[in-house]
Amino acid sequence: MQKTMAFNCLSNTEWTAEVRGKLLSVAKHMEEFGSVSELELCKIFGETIWNDGVDYHSHAFSFRINAQTGDCSISHFKYH
């Protein structure tokens, strides 16, 4: 059920298919294992991901993971 909720949320955005796919992978991982580590996020995104205590950050955007639902949301896009 969490995968469906996360997918519905992600499909209603204008994010690229690549970003949606990666965030959906995070939601699936959360559903399967109950949490996701920074190392696992790095593997999913194929780049360094770090956490400042509130958001996770990649080179292109920042995102939040709701630990109760497994949903992911973009909190900030970084424009280069």
PDB file of N, CA, C and O in Angstrom, chain B, residues numbered from 101:
ATOM      1  N   MET B 101       0.825  -1.197   0.000  1.00  0.00           N
ATOM      2  CA  MET B 101       0.000   0.000   0.000  1.00  0.00           C
ATOM      3  C   MET B 101       0.864   1.255   0.000  1.00  0.00           C
ATOM      4  O   MET B 101       0.525   2.235  -0.663  1.00  0.00           O
ATOM      5  N   GLN B 102       1.975   1.241   0.731  1.00  0.00           N
ATOM      6  CA  GLN B 102       2.841   2.416   0.744  1.00  0.00           C
ATOM      7  C   GLN B 102       3.395   2.696  -0.644  1.00  0.00           C
ATOM      8  O   GLN B 102       3.508   3.853  -1.047  1.00  0.00           O
ATOM      9  N   LYS B 103       3.745   1.633  -1.385  1.00  0.00           N
ATOM     10  CA  LYS B 103       4.262   1.836  -2.730  1.00  0.00           C
ATOM     11  C   LYS B 103       3.233   2.551  -3.583  1.00  0.00           C
ATOM     12  O   LYS B 103       3.584   3.447  -4.351  1.00  0.00           O
ATOM     13  N   THR B 104       1.969   2.172  -3.461  1.00  0.00           N
ATOM     14  CA  THR B 104       0.917   2.805  -4.235  1.00  0.00           C
ATOM     15  C   THR B 104       0.777   4.272  -3.863  1.00  0.00           C
ATOM     16  O   THR B 104       0.671   5.125  -4.744  1.00  0.00           O
ATOM     17  N   MET B 105       0.774   4.576  -2.564  1.00  0.00           N
ATOM     18  CA  MET B 105       0.658   5.967  -2.128  1.00  0.00           C
ATOM     19  C   MET B 105       1.841   6.775  -2.627  1.00  0.00           C
ATOM     20  O   MET B 105       1.662   7.887  -3.126  1.00  0.00           O
ATOM     21  N   ALA B 106       3.046   6.239  -2.502  1.00  0.00           N
ATOM     22  CA  ALA B 106       4.229   6.958  -2.951  1.00  0.00           C
ATOM     23  C   ALA B 106       4.194   7.142  -4.458  1.00  0.00           C
ATOM     24  O   ALA B 106       4.536   8.214  -4.957  1.00  0.00           O
ATOM     25  N   PHE B 107       3.785   6.107  -5.193  1.00  0.00           N
ATOM     26  CA  PHE B 107       3.732   6.203  -6.642  1.00  0.00           C
ATOM     27  C   PHE B 107       2.724   7.246  -7.081  1.00  0.00           C
ATOM     28  O   PHE B 107       3.004   8.037  -7.981  1.00  0.00           O
ATOM     29  N   ASN B 108       1.539   7.260  -6.449  1.00  0.00           N
ATOM     30  CA  ASN B 108       0.531   8.254  -6.799  1.00  0.00           C
ATOM     31  C   ASN B 108       1.043   9.665  -6.555  1.00  0.00           C
ATOM     32  O   ASN B 108       0.828  10.561  -7.371  1.00  0.00           O
ATOM     33  N   CYS B 109       1.710   9.856  -5.447  1.00  0.00           N
ATOM     34  CA  CYS B 109       2.275  11.168  -5.123  1.00  0.00           C
ATOM     35  C   CYS B 109       3.323  11.555  -6.154  1.00  0.00           C
ATOM     36  O   CYS B 109       3.333  12.688  -6.634  1.00  0.00           O
ATOM     37  N   LEU B 110       4.200  10.626  -6.497  1.00  0.00           N
ATOM     38  CA  LEU B 110       5.277  10.921  -7.423  1.00  0.00           C
ATOM     39  C   LEU B 110       4.771  11.140  -8.840  1.00  0.00           C
ATOM     40  O   LEU B 110       5.311  11.974  -9.565  1.00  0.00           O
ATOM     41  N   SER B 111       3.743  10.402  -9.244  1.00  0.00           N
ATOM     42  CA  SER B 111       3.267  10.521 -10.618  1.00  0.00           C
ATOM     43  C   SER B 111       2.527  11.840 -10.856  1.00  0.00           C
ATOM     44  O   SER B 111       2.323  12.229 -12.006  1.00  0.00           O
ATOM     45  N   ASN B 112       2.128  12.527  -9.797  1.00  0.00           N
ATOM     46  CA  ASN B 112       1.414  13.790  -9.942  1.00  0.00           C
ATOM     47  C   ASN B 112       2.343  14.998  -9.992  1.00  0.00           C
ATOM     48  O   ASN B 112       1.881  16.136  -9.909  1.00  0.00           O
ATOM     49  N   THR B 113       3.619  14.769 -10.124  1.00  0.00           N
ATOM     50  CA  THR B 113       4.569  15.874 -10.162  1.00  0.00           C
ATOM     51  C   THR B 113       5.143  16.031 -11.563  1.00  0.00           C
ATOM     52  O   THR B 113       4.879  15.226 -12.456  1.00  0.00           O
ATOM     53  N   GLU B 114       5.915  17.060 -11.729  1.00  0.00           N
ATOM     54  CA  GLU B 114       6.570  17.297 -13.008  1.00  0.00           C
ATOM     55  C   GLU B 114       8.044  16.888 -12.955  1.00  0.00           C
ATOM     56  O   GLU B 114       8.851  17.376 -13.746  1.00  0.00           O
ATOM     57  N   TRP B 115       8.388  16.013 -12.045  1.00  0.00           N
ATOM     58  CA  TRP B 115       9.764  15.545 -11.965  1.00  0.00           C
ATOM     59  C   TRP B 115      10.071  14.662 -13.155  1.00  0.00           C
ATOM     60  O   TRP B 115       9.166  14.103 -13.776  1.00  0.00           O
ATOM     61  N   THR B 116      11.348  14.538 -13.472  1.00  0.00           N
ATOM     62  CA  THR B 116      11.734  13.658 -14.572  1.00  0.00           C
ATOM     63  C   THR B 116      11.471  12.210 -14.186  1.00  0.00           C
ATOM     64  O   THR B 116      11.364  11.877 -13.006  1.00  0.00           O
ATOM     65  N   ALA B 117      11.371  11.370 -15.180  1.00  0.00           N
ATOM     66  CA  ALA B 117      11.145   9.942 -14.935  1.00  0.00           C
ATOM     67  C   ALA B 117      12.279   9.351 -14.110  1.00  0.00           C
ATOM     68  O   ALA B 117      12.051   8.471 -13.279  1.00  0.00           O
ATOM     69  N   GLU B 118      13.504   9.829 -14.333  1.00  0.00           N
ATOM     70  CA  GLU B 118      14.656   9.329 -13.587  1.00  0.00           C
ATOM     71  C   GLU B 118      14.534   9.645 -12.091  1.00  0.00           C
ATOM     72  O   GLU B 118      14.778   8.780 -11.250  1.00  0.00           O
ATOM     73  N   VAL B 119      14.160  10.869 -11.769  1.00  0.00           N
ATOM     74  CA  VAL B 119      14.001  11.267 -10.363  1.00  0.00           C
ATOM     75  C   VAL B 119      12.856  10.491  -9.727  1.00  0.00           C
ATOM     76  O   VAL B 119      12.998   9.982  -8.615  1.00  0.00           O
ATOM     77  N   ARG B 120      11.720  10.392 -10.420  1.00  0.00           N
ATOM     78  CA  ARG B 120      10.590   9.615  -9.903  1.00  0.00           C
ATOM     79  C   ARG B 120      10.998   8.171  -9.640  1.00  0.00           C
ATOM     80  O   ARG B 120      10.644   7.601  -8.608  1.00  0.00           O
ATOM     81  N   GLY B 121      11.741   7.578 -10.571  1.00  0.00           N
ATOM     82  CA  GLY B 121      12.176   6.198 -10.420  1.00  0.00           C
ATOM     83  C   GLY B 121      13.065   5.998  -9.210  1.00  0.00           C
ATOM     84  O   GLY B 121      12.924   5.012  -8.487  1.00  0.00           O
ATOM     85  N   LYS B 122      13.980   6.929  -8.988  1.00  0.00           N
ATOM     86  CA  LYS B 122      14.881   6.826  -7.838  1.00  0.00           C
ATOM     87  C   LYS B 122      14.124   7.004  -6.530  1.00  0.00           C
ATOM     88  O   LYS B 122      14.356   6.260  -5.577  1.00  0.00           O
ATOM     89  N   LEU B 123      13.228   7.973  -6.473  1.00  0.00           N
ATOM     90  CA  LEU B 123      12.445   8.178  -5.251  1.00  0.00           C
ATOM     91  C   LEU B 123      11.493   7.013  -5.001  1.00  0.00           C
ATOM     92  O   LEU B 123      11.235   6.659  -3.851  1.00  0.00           O
ATOM     93  N   LEU B 124      10.977   6.424  -6.058  1.00  0.00           N
ATOM     94  CA  LEU B 124      10.131   5.242  -5.894  1.00  0.00           C
ATOM     95  C   LEU B 124      10.961   4.074  -5.360  1.00  0.00           C
ATOM     96  O   LEU B 124      10.471   3.286  -4.551  1.00  0.00           O
ATOM     97  N   SER B 125      12.210   3.959  -5.806  1.00  0.00           N
ATOM     98  CA  SER B 125      13.103   2.925  -5.272  1.00  0.00           C
ATOM     99  C   SER B 125      13.336   3.131  -3.780  1.00  0.00           C
ATOM    100  O   SER B 125      13.406   2.165  -3.020  1.00  0.00           O
ATOM    101  N   VAL B 126      13.456   4.390  -3.359  1.00  0.00           N
ATOM    102  CA  VAL B 126      13.616   4.686  -1.932  1.00  0.00           C
ATOM    103  C   VAL B 126      12.362   4.246  -1.176  1.00  0.00           C
ATOM    104  O   VAL B 126      12.463   3.624  -0.119  1.00  0.00           O
ATOM    105  N   ALA B 127      11.182   4.566  -1.711  1.00  0.00           N
ATOM    106  CA  ALA B 127       9.923   4.182  -1.051  1.00  0.00           C
ATOM    107  C   ALA B 127       9.802   2.664  -0.959  1.00  0.00           C
ATOM    108  O   ALA B 127       9.361   2.142   0.066  1.00  0.00           O
ATOM    109  N   LYS B 128      10.188   1.950  -2.013  1.00  0.00           N
ATOM    110  CA  LYS B 128      10.145   0.483  -2.001  1.00  0.00           C
ATOM    111  C   LYS B 128      11.101  -0.075  -0.948  1.00  0.00           C
ATOM    112  O   LYS B 128      10.768  -1.019  -0.231  1.00  0.00           O
ATOM    113  N   HIS B 129      12.284   0.516  -0.865  1.00  0.00           N
ATOM    114  CA  HIS B 129      13.268   0.079   0.131  1.00  0.00           C
ATOM    115  C   HIS B 129      12.727   0.309   1.535  1.00  0.00           C
ATOM    116  O   HIS B 129      12.866  -0.553   2.404  1.00  0.00           O
ATOM    117  N   MET B 130      12.111   1.466   1.762  1.00  0.00           N
ATOM    118  CA  MET B 130      11.524   1.773   3.066  1.00  0.00           C
ATOM    119  C   MET B 130      10.444   0.752   3.416  1.00  0.00           C
ATOM    120  O   MET B 130      10.361   0.300   4.558  1.00  0.00           O
ATOM    121  N   GLU B 131       9.624   0.391   2.442  1.00  0.00           N
ATOM    122  CA  GLU B 131       8.555  -0.566   2.697  1.00  0.00           C
ATOM    123  C   GLU B 131       9.133  -1.944   3.040  1.00  0.00           C
ATOM    124  O   GLU B 131       8.642  -2.625   3.940  1.00  0.00           O
ATOM    125  N   GLU B 132      10.164  -2.338   2.324  1.00  0.00           N
ATOM    126  CA  GLU B 132      10.739  -3.668   2.526  1.00  0.00           C
ATOM    127  C   GLU B 132      11.546  -3.780   3.810  1.00  0.00           C
ATOM    128  O   GLU B 132      11.438  -4.776   4.525  1.00  0.00           O
ATOM    129  N   PHE B 133      12.361  -2.760   4.112  1.00  0.00           N
ATOM    130  CA  PHE B 133      13.287  -2.847   5.231  1.00  0.00           C
ATOM    131  C   PHE B 133      12.944  -1.947   6.417  1.00  0.00           C
ATOM    132  O   PHE B 133      13.530  -2.100   7.488  1.00  0.00           O
ATOM    133  N   GLY B 134      12.008  -1.015   6.248  1.00  0.00           N
ATOM    134  CA  GLY B 134      11.598  -0.144   7.338  1.00  0.00           C
ATOM    135  C   GLY B 134      12.429   1.110   7.493  1.00  0.00           C
ATOM    136  O   GLY B 134      12.034   2.027   8.212  1.00  0.00           O
ATOM    137  N   SER B 135      13.569   1.169   6.834  1.00  0.00           N
ATOM    138  CA  SER B 135      14.428   2.357   6.875  1.00  0.00           C
ATOM    139  C   SER B 135      15.375   2.303   5.684  1.00  0.00           C
ATOM    140  O   SER B 135      15.436   1.307   4.963  1.00  0.00           O
ATOM    141  N   VAL B 136      16.104   3.384   5.495  1.00  0.00           N
ATOM    142  CA  VAL B 136      17.093   3.433   4.426  1.00  0.00           C
ATOM    143  C   VAL B 136      18.297   4.212   4.940  1.00  0.00           C
ATOM    144  O   VAL B 136      18.146   5.284   5.526  1.00  0.00           O
ATOM    145  N   SER B 137      19.479   3.675   4.722  1.00  0.00           N
ATOM    146  CA  SER B 137      20.707   4.323   5.182  1.00  0.00           C
ATOM    147  C   SER B 137      21.234   5.279   4.112  1.00  0.00           C
ATOM    148  O   SER B 137      20.830   5.219   2.951  1.00  0.00           O
ATOM    149  N   GLU B 138      22.138   6.156   4.527  1.00  0.00           N
ATOM    150  CA  GLU B 138      22.757   7.058   3.558  1.00  0.00           C
ATOM    151  C   GLU B 138      23.538   6.271   2.515  1.00  0.00           C
ATOM    152  O   GLU B 138      23.561   6.652   1.344  1.00  0.00           O
ATOM    153  N   LEU B 139      24.180   5.173   2.926  1.00  0.00           N
ATOM    154  CA  LEU B 139      24.910   4.339   1.982  1.00  0.00           C
ATOM    155  C   LEU B 139      23.964   3.746   0.945  1.00  0.00           C
ATOM    156  O   LEU B 139      24.285   3.725  -0.244  1.00  0.00           O
ATOM    157  N   GLU B 140      22.809   3.266   1.379  1.00  0.00           N
ATOM    158  CA  GLU B 140      21.828   2.708   0.443  1.00  0.00           C
ATOM    159  C   GLU B 140      21.308   3.796  -0.494  1.00  0.00           C
ATOM    160  O   GLU B 140      21.096   3.537  -1.679  1.00  0.00           O
ATOM    161  N   LEU B 141      21.100   5.000   0.017  1.00  0.00           N
ATOM    162  CA  LEU B 141      20.674   6.115  -0.838  1.00  0.00           C
ATOM    163  C   LEU B 141      21.732   6.421  -1.893  1.00  0.00           C
ATOM    164  O   LEU B 141      21.401   6.695  -3.047  1.00  0.00           O
ATOM    165  N   CYS B 142      22.993   6.375  -1.504  1.00  0.00           N
ATOM    166  CA  CYS B 142      24.081   6.605  -2.462  1.00  0.00           C
ATOM    167  C   CYS B 142      24.043   5.556  -3.567  1.00  0.00           C
ATOM    168  O   CYS B 142      24.262   5.874  -4.736  1.00  0.00           O
ATOM    169  N   LYS B 143      23.768   4.314  -3.202  1.00  0.00           N
ATOM    170  CA  LYS B 143      23.675   3.244  -4.201  1.00  0.00           C
ATOM    171  C   LYS B 143      22.484   3.469  -5.129  1.00  0.00           C
ATOM    172  O   LYS B 143      22.607   3.293  -6.341  1.00  0.00           O
ATOM    173  N   ILE B 144      21.349   3.851  -4.585  1.00  0.00           N
ATOM    174  CA  ILE B 144      20.143   4.071  -5.389  1.00  0.00           C
ATOM    175  C   ILE B 144      20.345   5.236  -6.354  1.00  0.00           C
ATOM    176  O   ILE B 144      19.991   5.138  -7.529  1.00  0.00           O
ATOM    177  N   PHE B 145      20.913   6.341  -5.863  1.00  0.00           N
ATOM    178  CA  PHE B 145      21.058   7.548  -6.679  1.00  0.00           C
ATOM    179  C   PHE B 145      22.332   7.556  -7.521  1.00  0.00           C
ATOM    180  O   PHE B 145      22.439   8.332  -8.470  1.00  0.00           O
ATOM    181  N   GLY B 146      23.297   6.699  -7.183  1.00  0.00           N
ATOM    182  CA  GLY B 146      24.537   6.663  -7.944  1.00  0.00           C
ATOM    183  C   GLY B 146      25.405   7.882  -7.727  1.00  0.00           C
ATOM    184  O   GLY B 146      26.198   8.246  -8.595  1.00  0.00           O
ATOM    185  N   GLU B 147      25.263   8.515  -6.577  1.00  0.00           N
ATOM    186  CA  GLU B 147      26.051   9.695  -6.225  1.00  0.00           C
ATOM    187  C   GLU B 147      26.051   9.854  -4.708  1.00  0.00           C
ATOM    188  O   GLU B 147      25.346   9.135  -4.000  1.00  0.00           O
ATOM    189  N   THR B 148      26.834  10.784  -4.228  1.00  0.00           N
ATOM    190  CA  THR B 148      26.888  11.041  -2.792  1.00  0.00           C
ATOM    191  C   THR B 148      25.595  11.707  -2.337  1.00  0.00           C
ATOM    192  O   THR B 148      25.158  12.706  -2.909  1.00  0.00           O
ATOM    193  N   ILE B 149      24.993  11.138  -1.299  1.00  0.00           N
ATOM    194  CA  ILE B 149      23.798  11.696  -0.669  1.00  0.00           C
ATOM    195  C   ILE B 149      24.144  11.940   0.790  1.00  0.00           C
ATOM    196  O   ILE B 149      24.708  11.064   1.444  1.00  0.00           O
ATOM    197  N   TRP B 150      23.818  13.107   1.305  1.00  0.00           N
ATOM    198  CA  TRP B 150      24.096  13.396   2.706  1.00  0.00           C
ATOM    199  C   TRP B 150      22.861  13.956   3.383  1.00  0.00           C
ATOM    200  O   TRP B 150      21.954  14.472   2.730  1.00  0.00           O
ATOM    201  N   ASN B 151      22.841  13.848   4.699  1.00  0.00           N
ATOM    202  CA  ASN B 151      21.696  14.270   5.500  1.00  0.00           C
ATOM    203  C   ASN B 151      22.137  15.357   6.461  1.00  0.00           C
ATOM    204  O   ASN B 151      23.176  15.239   7.110  1.00  0.00           O
ATOM    205  N   ASP B 152      21.340  16.424   6.553  1.00  0.00           N
ATOM    206  CA  ASP B 152      21.651  17.510   7.484  1.00  0.00           C
ATOM    207  C   ASP B 152      20.799  17.427   8.752  1.00  0.00           C
ATOM    208  O   ASP B 152      20.767  18.368   9.545  1.00  0.00           O
ATOM    209  N   GLY B 153      20.114  16.303   8.938  1.00  0.00           N
ATOM    210  CA  GLY B 153      19.234  16.130  10.082  1.00  0.00           C
ATOM    211  C   GLY B 153      17.779  16.347   9.744  1.00  0.00           C
ATOM    212  O   GLY B 153      16.897  15.908  10.482  1.00  0.00           O
ATOM    213  N   VAL B 154      17.512  17.022   8.632  1.00  0.00           N
ATOM    214  CA  VAL B 154      16.140  17.268   8.191  1.00  0.00           C
ATOM    215  C   VAL B 154      15.931  16.689   6.795  1.00  0.00           C
ATOM    216  O   VAL B 154      15.039  15.868   6.582  1.00  0.00           O
ATOM    217  N   ASP B 155      16.756  17.120   5.855  1.00  0.00           N
ATOM    218  CA  ASP B 155      16.641  16.709   4.456  1.00  0.00           C
ATOM    219  C   ASP B 155      17.842  15.876   4.044  1.00  0.00           C
ATOM    220  O   ASP B 155      18.908  15.932   4.657  1.00  0.00           O
ATOM    221  N   TYR B 156      17.636  15.099   2.984  1.00  0.00           N
ATOM    222  CA  TYR B 156      18.742  14.438   2.292  1.00  0.00           C
ATOM    223  C   TYR B 156      19.082  15.295   1.090  1.00  0.00           C
ATOM    224  O   TYR B 156      18.196  15.913   0.501  1.00  0.00           O
ATOM    225  N   HIS B 157      20.356  15.342   0.715  1.00  0.00           N
ATOM    226  CA  HIS B 157      20.795  16.228  -0.361  1.00  0.00           C
ATOM    227  C   HIS B 157      21.569  15.463  -1.422  1.00  0.00           C
ATOM    228  O   HIS B 157      22.414  14.621  -1.117  1.00  0.00           O
ATOM    229  N   SER B 158      21.261  15.777  -2.682  1.00  0.00           N
ATOM    230  CA  SER B 158      22.033  15.295  -3.812  1.00  0.00           C
ATOM    231  C   SER B 158      22.599  16.531  -4.510  1.00  0.00           C
ATOM    232  O   SER B 158      22.418  17.653  -4.036  1.00  0.00           O
ATOM    233  N   HIS B 159      23.280  16.325  -5.627  1.00  0.00           N
ATOM    234  CA  HIS B 159      23.822  17.495  -6.333  1.00  0.00           C
ATOM    235  C   HIS B 159      22.721  18.339  -6.966  1.00  0.00           C
ATOM    236  O   HIS B 159      22.923  19.532  -7.195  1.00  0.00           O
ATOM    237  N   ALA B 160      21.560  17.748  -7.253  1.00  0.00           N
ATOM    238  CA  ALA B 160      20.516  18.456  -7.988  1.00  0.00           C
ATOM    239  C   ALA B 160      19.318  18.892  -7.149  1.00  0.00           C
ATOM    240  O   ALA B 160      18.634  19.851  -7.508  1.00  0.00           O
ATOM    241  N   PHE B 161      19.054  18.208  -6.047  1.00  0.00           N
ATOM    242  CA  PHE B 161      17.884  18.553  -5.253  1.00  0.00           C
ATOM    243  C   PHE B 161      18.025  18.015  -3.841  1.00  0.00           C
ATOM    244  O   PHE B 161      18.889  17.187  -3.550  1.00  0.00           O
ATOM    245  N   SER B 162      17.152  18.509  -2.972  1.00  0.00           N
ATOM    246  CA  SER B 162      17.056  18.017  -1.597  1.00  0.00           C
ATOM    247  C   SER B 162      15.694  17.353  -1.447  1.00  0.00           C
ATOM    248  O   SER B 162      14.719  17.785  -2.062  1.00  0.00           O
ATOM    249  N   PHE B 163      15.627  16.310  -0.635  1.00  0.00           N
ATOM    250  CA  PHE B 163      14.369  15.606  -0.458  1.00  0.00           C
ATOM    251  C   PHE B 163      14.220  15.130   0.969  1.00  0.00           C
ATOM    252  O   PHE B 163      15.192  15.017   1.716  1.00  0.00           O
ATOM    253  N   ARG B 164      12.966  14.852   1.335  1.00  0.00           N
ATOM    254  CA  ARG B 164      12.631  14.357   2.669  1.00  0.00           C
ATOM    255  C   ARG B 164      11.989  12.990   2.539  1.00  0.00           C
ATOM    256  O   ARG B 164      11.312  12.691   1.555  1.00  0.00           O
ATOM    257  N   ILE B 165      12.215  12.167   3.550  1.00  0.00           N
ATOM    258  CA  ILE B 165      11.596  10.853   3.609  1.00  0.00           C
ATOM    259  C   ILE B 165      10.735  10.809   4.860  1.00  0.00           C
ATOM    260  O   ILE B 165      11.222  11.041   5.967  1.00  0.00           O
ATOM    261  N   ASN B 166       9.450  10.511   4.681  1.00  0.00           N
ATOM    262  CA  ASN B 166       8.546  10.358   5.809  1.00  0.00           C
ATOM    263  C   ASN B 166       8.706   8.939   6.333  1.00  0.00           C
ATOM    264  O   ASN B 166       8.310   7.985   5.663  1.00  0.00           O
ATOM    265  N   ALA B 167       9.282   8.786   7.521  1.00  0.00           N
ATOM    266  CA  ALA B 167       9.577   7.466   8.079  1.00  0.00           C
ATOM    267  C   ALA B 167       8.314   6.658   8.360  1.00  0.00           C
ATOM    268  O   ALA B 167       8.358   5.428   8.323  1.00  0.00           O
ATOM    269  N   GLN B 168       7.193   7.316   8.640  1.00  0.00           N
ATOM    270  CA  GLN B 168       5.953   6.595   8.934  1.00  0.00           C
ATOM    271  C   GLN B 168       5.313   6.020   7.675  1.00  0.00           C
ATOM    272  O   GLN B 168       4.823   4.891   7.694  1.00  0.00           O
ATOM    273  N   THR B 169       5.312   6.773   6.590  1.00  0.00           N
ATOM    274  CA  THR B 169       4.625   6.335   5.372  1.00  0.00           C
ATOM    275  C   THR B 169       5.572   5.824   4.299  1.00  0.00           C
ATOM    276  O   THR B 169       5.154   5.082   3.410  1.00  0.00           O
ATOM    277  N   GLY B 170       6.854   6.211   4.368  1.00  0.00           N
ATOM    278  CA  GLY B 170       7.804   5.833   3.323  1.00  0.00           C
ATOM    279  C   GLY B 170       7.753   6.754   2.121  1.00  0.00           C
ATOM    280  O   GLY B 170       8.496   6.553   1.160  1.00  0.00           O
ATOM    281  N   ASP B 171       6.881   7.770   2.155  1.00  0.00           N
ATOM    282  CA  ASP B 171       6.776   8.703   1.040  1.00  0.00           C
ATOM    283  C   ASP B 171       7.991   9.624   0.990  1.00  0.00           C
ATOM    284  O   ASP B 171       8.593   9.948   2.014  1.00  0.00           O
ATOM    285  N   CYS B 172       8.332  10.033  -0.224  1.00  0.00           N
ATOM    286  CA  CYS B 172       9.450  10.958  -0.439  1.00  0.00           C
ATOM    287  C   CYS B 172       8.906  12.224  -1.083  1.00  0.00           C
ATOM    288  O   CYS B 172       7.980  12.169  -1.891  1.00  0.00           O
ATOM    289  N   SER B 173       9.481  13.351  -0.725  1.00  0.00           N
ATOM    290  CA  SER B 173       9.077  14.604  -1.352  1.00  0.00           C
ATOM    291  C   SER B 173      10.292  15.481  -1.572  1.00  0.00           C
ATOM    292  O   SER B 173      11.204  15.520  -0.746  1.00  0.00           O
ATOM    293  N   ILE B 174      10.298  16.184  -2.697  1.00  0.00           N
ATOM    294  CA  ILE B 174      11.368  17.128  -3.012  1.00  0.00           C
ATOM    295  C   ILE B 174      11.140  18.370  -2.167  1.00  0.00           C
ATOM    296  O   ILE B 174      10.050  18.942  -2.175  1.00  0.00           O
ATOM    297  N   SER B 175      12.166  18.784  -1.440  1.00  0.00           N
ATOM    298  CA  SER B 175      12.036  19.979  -0.619  1.00  0.00           C
ATOM    299  C   SER B 175      12.728  21.189  -1.236  1.00  0.00           C
ATOM    300  O   SER B 175      12.436  22.330  -0.876  1.00  0.00           O
ATOM    301  N   HIS B 176      13.659  20.932  -2.180  1.00  0.00           N
ATOM    302  CA  HIS B 176      14.377  22.063  -2.784  1.00  0.00           C
ATOM    303  C   HIS B 176      15.102  21.588  -4.041  1.00  0.00           C
ATOM    304  O   HIS B 176      15.828  20.595  -4.005  1.00  0.00           O
ATOM    305  N   PHE B 177      14.904  22.301  -5.157  1.00  0.00           N
ATOM    306  CA  PHE B 177      15.679  22.046  -6.367  1.00  0.00           C
ATOM    307  C   PHE B 177      16.860  22.994  -6.385  1.00  0.00           C
ATOM    308  O   PHE B 177      16.727  24.164  -6.028  1.00  0.00           O
ATOM    309  N   LYS B 178      18.003  22.502  -6.794  1.00  0.00           N
ATOM    310  CA  LYS B 178      19.200  23.333  -6.923  1.00  0.00           C
ATOM    311  C   LYS B 178      19.419  23.607  -8.397  1.00  0.00           C
ATOM    312  O   LYS B 178      19.542  22.677  -9.195  1.00  0.00           O
ATOM    313  N   TYR B 179      19.467  24.862  -8.759  1.00  0.00           N
ATOM    314  CA  TYR B 179      19.655  25.225 -10.155  1.00  0.00           C
ATOM    315  C   TYR B 179      21.113  25.555 -10.385  1.00  0.00           C
ATOM    316  O   TYR B 179      21.713  26.331  -9.641  1.00  0.00           O
ATOM    317  N   HIS B 180      21.681  24.958 -11.425  1.00  0.00           N
ATOM    318  CA  HIS B 180      23.115  25.154 -11.732  1.00  0.00           C
ATOM    319  C   HIS B 180      23.268  26.200 -12.795  1.00  0.00           C
ATOM    320  O   HIS B 180      24.389  26.513 -13.195  1.00  0.00           O
TER     321      HIS B 180
END
